[in-house]
Amino acid sequence: MNDALITINLVVLNGEKYVRHCLNSVKDQTHPHNRIELNILDNGSVDSTKTIIKEMAGEFSDFLKFNLIENDKNLGMWPGQEKLLEHSAGEYVIILSVDVILDKDFVSNAVKARSKEEKIGAIQAKVYKYDLSDLENENYKIKTGGTIDTCGFQIFKSRRIINIGHGEKDNGPSFTKVSAGKQFDFNKEQEIFAVEGAVPVFRKNALENCRIMGQSEGSREAGIVSEIADHDMFWYAEDLDVAWRMRLFGWKQLFVPDVIAWHDRQTTKNLSRTFSDFLKIRRRLSLQKRRLEWRNIRFTIIKNDYTINILKDLPHILKREIMMLGYIIIFEPKILAEVPTFFRLLPRILKKRGQIMKRRVAGPEEMRRWFI
């Protein structure tokens, strides 16, 4: 499997600060370059992103393919990735974000892990944090260890979603941590609930298996489209939605600690130790992102969660929803402006739920074991 054909798909919008570092890490991969194809979709950048990409194109002459697609408008991250999938011939597809740097063995180690079992639909890397300012120091070398950004998604009975290990210092080979009563070994290959969207590795046929019929809002056509990422979401939580559906359709998702990357996650550089810290972090997020977060996470639950599991966990869910509503009313009332859109789109979301539930493979008990 070392000669497996790999597709790396990068969607970028105004990424001039990151794109050279990101592409250099792709260029340095130890996996045979003639078995890697690189597709890039520019979502209408107005900075020097496209110029940098075109300048670097010649450095990928030994790759199987280098393909730049220039779009006039911003499709969004995951709809853009879906467009790139049309140009992807690889058995495995790496969904790359521009603010991510890959370890040189990222592809080769992912291929080794993926080849172990056909039902592994996605691989989650051990993703560390990095700071762009560090790379401006020519003596600085990025290396493994440091602070963890994510090891995938964990879900609670309240339906709260967190990034596993976020903000934790990696303490080496014996590093484990108890979270909500569950021990997580950060150096052990293991199944997780869902992969996070910074740099997941998908089996292409697993992604294609997740297609459902949706309706493209504002489309001049009849509006019926085949979609993997939910086009009604546009941005935020699409990764969770796709990964949850993938698990519901019977595909495993695996955390592999020797598949390593670094992510400069701008909005959550620091952990919220106090409520004041939490408020500061929230205020760094754009209002649009906060509104989409509220709406899209609830759409994801409506689409993919079993009714029986919701009923069993209703006390946990209601407690969290009541607390969230109180917080929003007091501190972020502008989020409530998203409520009319939520109810306008709800009939379409329910139709998608109907399609998903007809094709489900994992039953309620199998899904419930992931709710901590």
MOFEN-V729539 format. One record per helix or strand of 3 or more residues. SS is the DSSP state (H for helix, E for strand). FROM is the first residue (numbers start at 1). TO is the last residue. If there is no record, write none. Layout:
SS;FROM;TO  SS;FROM;TO
This chain:
E;6;12  H;19;27  H;33;35  E;36;42  H;49;60  E;65;70  H;77;85  E;92;97  E;100;102  H;106;114  E;120;129  H;132;135  E;146;150  E;153;155  E;161;163  E;176;179  E;182;185  E;201;203  H;204;209  E;212;215  E;224;227  H;238;248  E;252;263  H;266;268  H;275;284  H;287;304  H;307;312  H;314;331  H;333;358  H;364;368
